[in-house]
Amino acid sequence: KYSLTDLPNRHQFHLDMEKALVEASQTQDPFAVLLLDLDGFKEINDMHGHAAGDVVLKDVAVRMQRALGREDCLARLGGDEFTIIAPTVHDEVSASLLGGRVLRAISRKYQMYGRDMRLDASVGIAMYPDHGNCCDELLSHADAAMYEAKSRRLGVQVYERRLTDEHRELRKGEE
């Protein structure tokens, strides 16, 4: 676990994902993977310092946990990137509703040095088995959807096959 947020880290996320994949393959139940990236978090660190950024990350973790169900697994992959495994979310509409609920929880006002501050995020969603049947594929597709949500300011985006090629091209341009 990360000591900062008390959330599972990337390694634990992969273990939890493997468990979810085994269970889903046995039950044949689909599930959702949500990948969330905070928008404007770098500016918080740059403007207010890393200690302020740490406070925001802790608050975001608490807010997200409160917005999730008991079965959902929230992890911090690193920096300002979080992921959710939602084993009881079986369709894209329910996954989008969950993503919206998490975004609303995050976007409520924060108090920073006596001033109100807002934070937004972008959420990408991939569904097992429609969008992948292994951890890396689901995470990659959720990442492509998240970048689509971020670039178009959509908030939440469910993976679509066309995003894979667009995402690959975008990543090449960043290198």
C-alpha positions as a printed NumPy array, in Angstrom:
array([[  0.   ,   0.   ,   0.   ],
       [  0.994,   3.584,  -0.547],
       [  1.622,   5.163,   2.821],
       [  0.337,   8.517,   1.544],
       [ -3.193,   7.457,   0.543],
       [ -3.469,   4.071,   2.298],
       [ -4.606,   2.64 ,  -1.037],
       [ -3.244,  -0.465,  -2.728],
       [ -0.325,   0.268,  -5.072],
       [  0.275,  -0.834,  -8.672],
       [  1.582,  -4.248,  -7.608],
       [ -1.443,  -4.943,  -5.409],
       [ -3.739,  -3.688,  -8.172],
       [ -2.285,  -6.299, -10.546],
       [ -2.862,  -9.031,  -7.945],
       [ -6.442,  -7.851,  -7.387],
       [ -7.018,  -7.698, -11.142],
       [ -5.753, -11.255, -11.632],
       [ -8.146, -12.412,  -8.903],
       [-11.046, -10.543, -10.548],
       [-10.173, -12.092, -13.92 ],
       [-10.152, -15.619, -12.469],
       [-13.491, -15.076, -10.731],
       [-15.059, -13.503, -13.829],
       [-13.881, -16.328, -16.068],
       [-15.575, -18.801, -13.711],
       [-18.841, -16.877, -13.316],
       [-18.886, -15.468, -16.866],
       [-19.837, -12.091, -15.36 ],
       [-18.455,  -8.977, -17.026],
       [-16.863,  -6.271, -14.892],
       [-15.549,  -2.735, -15.311],
       [-12.069,  -1.274, -14.976],
       [-11.914,   2.486, -14.541],
       [ -8.722,   4.492, -14.893],
       [ -8.781,   8.011, -13.489],
       [ -6.276,  10.835, -13.899],
       [ -6.591,  14.159, -12.071],
       [ -6.752,  17.182, -14.364],
       [ -4.587,  20.121, -13.337],
       [ -2.814,  18.304, -10.532],
       [  0.636,  19.374, -11.751],
       [ -0.444,  23.007, -11.343],
       [ -1.391,  22.342,  -7.709],
       [  2.079,  20.954,  -7.022],
       [  3.727,  23.812,  -8.952],
       [  1.656,  26.571,  -7.31 ],
       [  1.288,  25.279,  -3.768],
       [  4.085,  22.736,  -3.376],
       [  4.194,  18.971,  -3.062],
       [  2.917,  18.998,   0.531],
       [ -0.3  ,  20.608,  -0.703],
       [ -0.46 ,  18.077,  -3.529],
       [ -0.139,  15.278,  -0.978],
       [ -3.074,  16.691,   1.003],
       [ -5.162,  16.772,  -2.172],
       [ -4.225,  13.18 ,  -3.066],
       [ -5.269,  11.983,   0.402],
       [ -8.564,  13.848,   0.128],
       [ -9.201,  12.472,  -3.38 ],
       [ -8.589,   8.919,  -2.12 ],
       [-11.091,   9.366,   0.711],
       [-13.692,  10.936,  -1.579],
       [-13.321,   8.16 ,  -4.137],
       [-13.628,   5.417,  -1.513],
       [-16.857,   6.977,  -0.259],
       [-18.279,   7.038,  -3.803],
       [-17.566,   3.343,  -4.408],
       [-19.387,   0.179,  -3.406],
       [-18.045,  -2.408,  -0.961],
       [-16.95 ,  -4.769,  -3.723],
       [-15.051,  -2.138,  -5.7  ],
       [-11.245,  -2.132,  -5.491],
       [ -9.578,   1.277,  -5.596],
       [ -5.819,   1.584,  -6.107],
       [ -3.343,   4.376,  -6.737],
       [ -1.12 ,   3.449,  -9.654],
       [  1.221,   6.363,  -9.06 ],
       [  1.301,  10.142,  -9.176],
       [ -2.26 ,  11.329,  -9.717],
       [ -3.485,   8.162, -11.435],
       [ -6.019,   5.855,  -9.794],
       [ -7.815,   2.742, -10.917],
       [-10.99 ,   0.961,  -9.886],
       [-11.961,  -2.64 , -10.414],
       [-15.76 ,  -2.808, -10.201],
       [-16.705,  -6.513, -10.168],
       [-20.439,  -5.884,  -9.737],
       [-20.669,  -3.421, -12.638],
       [-21.74 ,  -5.538, -15.598],
       [-22.463,  -3.025, -18.364],
       [-21.136,   0.188, -19.891],
       [-24.066,   2.32 , -18.7  ],
       [-23.555,   1.294, -15.066],
       [-19.809,   1.803, -15.446],
       [-20.372,   5.314, -16.823],
       [-22.718,   6.098, -13.93 ],
       [-20.047,   4.921, -11.476],
       [-17.453,   7.069, -13.252],
       [-19.771,  10.063, -13.016],
       [-20.37 ,   9.465,  -9.314],
       [-16.612,   9.352,  -8.674],
       [-16.068,  12.539, -10.701],
       [-18.772,  14.383,  -8.758],
       [-17.148,  13.327,  -5.481],
       [-13.752,  14.579,  -6.642],
       [-15.003,  17.872,  -8.085],
       [-16.598,  19.175,  -4.887],
       [-14.76 ,  22.204,  -3.475],
       [-11.473,  21.801,  -1.633],
       [-10.128,  24.233,   0.919],
       [ -6.509,  25.129,   0.292],
       [ -4.864,  27.853,   2.348],
       [ -8.241,  29.409,   3.113],
       [ -9.296,  29.497,  -0.536],
       [-11.809,  27.368,  -2.37 ],
       [-10.348,  25.216,  -5.105],
       [-11.879,  22.778,  -7.575],
       [-10.321,  19.728,  -9.13 ],
       [-11.471,  17.808, -12.171],
       [-10.545,  14.399, -13.459],
       [-10.858,  12.228, -16.544],
       [-12.075,   8.636, -16.408],
       [-11.535,   5.9  , -18.968],
       [-13.516,   2.665, -18.782],
       [-12.816,  -0.794, -20.181],
       [-15.164,  -3.761, -19.764],
       [-14.148,  -7.389, -19.314],
       [-14.416,  -9.376, -21.58 ],
       [-15.576,  -7.039, -24.377],
       [-12.528,  -4.78 , -24.22 ],
       [ -9.95 ,  -7.29 , -23.051],
       [ -9.417, -10.469, -21.103],
       [ -6.111,  -9.741, -19.363],
       [ -4.874,  -7.05 , -17.005],
       [ -2.567,  -5.281, -19.465],
       [ -5.15 ,  -5.166, -22.246],
       [ -7.922,  -3.849, -19.988],
       [ -5.632,  -1.244, -18.459],
       [ -4.325,  -0.179, -21.875],
       [ -7.857,   0.219, -23.221],
       [ -9.011,   2.105, -20.121],
       [ -5.945,   4.348, -20.611],
       [ -6.88 ,   5.032, -24.244],
       [-10.437,   5.901, -23.157],
       [ -9.12 ,   8.143, -20.373],
       [ -6.936,  10.078, -22.819],
       [ -9.963,  10.499, -25.081],
       [-11.984,  11.819, -22.123],
       [ -9.144,  14.196, -21.207],
       [ -8.504,  15.5  , -24.724],
       [-12.197,  16.105, -25.414],
       [-13.05 ,  17.211, -21.864],
       [-15.733,  14.522, -21.627],
       [-15.195,  13.538, -18.011],
       [-15.976,   9.863, -18.658],
       [-15.297,   7.787, -21.77 ],
       [-15.946,   4.1  , -22.4  ],
       [-13.364,   2.378, -24.581],
       [-14.107,   2.074, -28.277],
       [-11.954,   0.067, -30.677],
       [-11.084,   3.185, -32.723],
       [ -9.311,   4.641, -29.685],
       [ -6.507,   2.074, -29.752],
       [ -4.963,   3.391, -32.978],
       [ -5.603,   7.036, -32.057],
       [ -4.04 ,   6.509, -28.622],
       [ -0.991,   4.803, -30.137],
       [ -0.461,   7.718, -32.526],
       [ -0.856,  10.234, -29.703],
       [  1.731,   8.408, -27.581],
       [  4.196,   8.364, -30.498],
       [  3.852,  12.139, -30.772],
       [  4.705,  12.526, -27.062],
       [  7.966,  10.562, -27.346]])
